[in-house]
Amino acid sequence: MKIVLASSSPRRSELLKRLNIPFEIRPSNIKEEIEEKDPKNHVLILSKLKAKSVERKQNEAIIAADTVVFYKSILGKPKDYSSAYEMLKNLSGKWHDVYTGVTLLIDNEEISFFEKTNVKFKQLSNELIEFYLKTGEPFDKAGAYGIQGFGSILVEKIIGDFYNVMGLPISKLWDILWNRGIIK
């Protein structure tokens, strides 16, 4: 069975490549703006919409995901420099949650799940925030940071799945694909 990743996220592609999972990229074109305020429901709804929006051929498994950062409210991707700065300043020294919803379409089956990881930022100086913003890394990432890059210097500790914070809870995804004989 062919695996199709309904995402143009380089991080999600990287995770599948690390595990030698062959796949094709077929990005979803849906708008990620919905009215759902609950982060769990938000990521599950968007992952389902993304999975169903890509063309699906016979003998293909579609994988779609959506990730948000939650601190008092859902933090999506920053719109500009000042919104990225504000997000990082608000997360400084605090715990927040990262939610990823994943939907798989396999044969006649639709499987959806979410993962939640708790992340604590260290106390961030204005200089460190400015340094991080100048890397350009925060601008295409939920919550204005990527834990796999320079954003790792902002994180004091995590509780949960590290790869979930990158945007794909790979262990749970692997189990689903393995248990259905899609990867071996």
C-alpha positions in Angstrom: 0.0 0.0 0.0 1.3 3.4 -0.9 1.5 6.1 1.8 0.6 9.7 1.0 1.5 12.5 3.3 -1.1 15.2 3.0 1.3 17.9 4.2 4.1 20.0 2.8 5.7 20.2 6.3 9.4 19.6 6.0 9.4 18.3 9.6 6.8 15.7 9.0 8.6 14.5 5.9 11.9 14.4 7.8 10.3 12.1 10.5 8.9 9.7 7.9 12.3 9.6 6.1 14.2 8.9 9.3 12.1 5.7 9.7 12.6 4.7 6.1 8.9 4.9 5.4 8.4 5.4 1.7 5.8 8.1 0.9 4.6 10.6 -1.6 3.7 14.2 -0.7 0.3 15.4 -1.7 -0.3 18.6 0.3 -3.7 19.6 1.5 -4.9 23.0 0.3 -7.5 23.7 3.1 -7.4 26.9 5.1 -6.4 26.2 8.7 -8.7 28.8 10.2 -11.6 27.2 12.0 -13.8 28.5 14.9 -13.0 25.6 17.3 -11.4 26.8 20.5 -10.7 23.5 22.2 -7.2 22.5 21.0 -7.9 18.7 20.9 -11.0 19.2 18.8 -9.2 21.8 16.7 -6.4 19.5 15.6 -8.7 16.6 15.1 -11.1 18.5 12.9 -8.2 20.0 10.8 -6.4 16.7 10.4 -9.7 15.1 9.1 -10.3 18.0 6.7 -6.8 17.8 5.4 -6.9 14.0 4.9 -10.2 14.2 3.1 -9.1 17.1 0.9 -6.4 15.3 -1.0 -7.1 13.1 -4.0 -7.0 9.4 -2.9 -6.4 6.6 -5.3 -6.9 2.9 -4.8 -4.5 1.1 -2.5 -3.3 4.4 -0.8 -3.1 5.3 2.9 -3.5 9.0 3.5 -1.8 10.6 6.5 -2.7 14.1 7.6 -1.8 16.1 10.7 -2.3 19.4 12.4 -0.3 20.9 15.3 -1.1 23.8 17.6 0.5 25.3 20.7 -2.0 26.0 23.5 -1.4 28.6 26.3 -4.6 30.2 27.5 -5.7 29.9 23.8 -4.7 28.3 20.6 -1.5 29.8 19.2 -1.1 29.2 15.5 1.6 30.4 13.2 2.6 34.1 13.9 1.4 36.6 11.4 4.5 38.8 11.6 7.5 39.7 13.7 5.6 41.4 16.5 3.1 38.6 16.9 6.0 36.1 17.1 7.7 38.2 19.7 4.5 38.4 21.8 4.0 34.6 21.6 7.5 33.9 22.8 7.3 36.5 25.5 4.0 35.1 26.8 5.5 31.5 26.8 8.7 32.6 28.6 9.1 30.7 31.9 5.8 28.9 31.5 4.3 25.5 30.7 2.2 25.2 27.6 0.7 22.3 25.7 1.4 21.1 22.1 -1.4 19.2 20.5 -1.2 17.2 17.2 -4.1 15.6 15.6 -3.5 12.8 13.1 -6.0 11.3 10.6 -5.3 8.2 8.5 -7.5 7.0 5.7 -6.8 3.4 5.1 -9.1 1.4 2.8 -12.6 2.0 4.2 -11.2 3.0 7.6 -10.8 6.5 9.1 -8.5 6.5 12.1 -8.0 9.8 14.1 -6.1 10.4 17.3 -4.4 13.2 19.0 -1.3 13.5 21.2 -0.6 16.2 23.9 2.9 17.1 25.1 3.6 19.5 27.9 6.5 21.9 27.3 8.2 24.4 29.6 10.2 27.3 28.3 13.0 28.7 30.4 12.9 32.4 31.3 13.6 34.2 28.0 15.5 37.4 27.9 14.5 40.0 25.3 17.9 39.5 23.7 17.4 35.8 23.4 13.9 36.3 21.8 15.4 38.8 19.4 18.2 36.4 18.5 15.7 33.6 17.9 13.5 35.8 15.7 16.5 36.8 13.6 17.0 33.1 12.7 13.7 33.3 10.7 12.7 29.9 12.2 9.6 31.0 14.1 7.5 32.3 11.3 6.1 29.1 9.9 5.6 27.3 13.2 2.7 27.1 15.6 3.6 29.0 18.8 6.5 30.7 17.0 9.1 28.0 17.7 10.4 24.7 16.4 11.9 22.4 19.0 14.1 20.6 16.4 16.1 23.7 15.5 17.2 26.8 17.3 14.0 26.7 19.2 15.5 23.9 21.3 17.5 26.6 23.2 14.2 28.0 24.5 13.0 24.7 26.1 13.7 23.8 29.7 11.8 20.5 29.8 9.1 18.4 28.2 6.7 15.8 29.4 5.5 13.6 26.6 6.3 12.8 23.0 9.2 15.0 21.7 8.2 14.2 18.1 4.7 15.4 18.8 6.2 18.8 19.4 7.9 18.5 16.0 4.4 17.9 14.4 4.0 14.1 14.1 3.6 11.7 17.0 5.6 9.1 15.1 5.4 6.2 17.7 1.6 6.0 17.6 1.5 6.5 13.8 4.1 3.7 13.4 1.9 1.3 15.5 -1.2 1.9 13.4 0.7 1.4 10.1 2.6 -1.7 11.5 -0.5 -3.3 13.0 -2.3 -3.0 9.6 0.7 -4.5 7.7 1.3 -1.3 5.8 4.9 -1.1 7.0 7.1 -4.1 7.9 
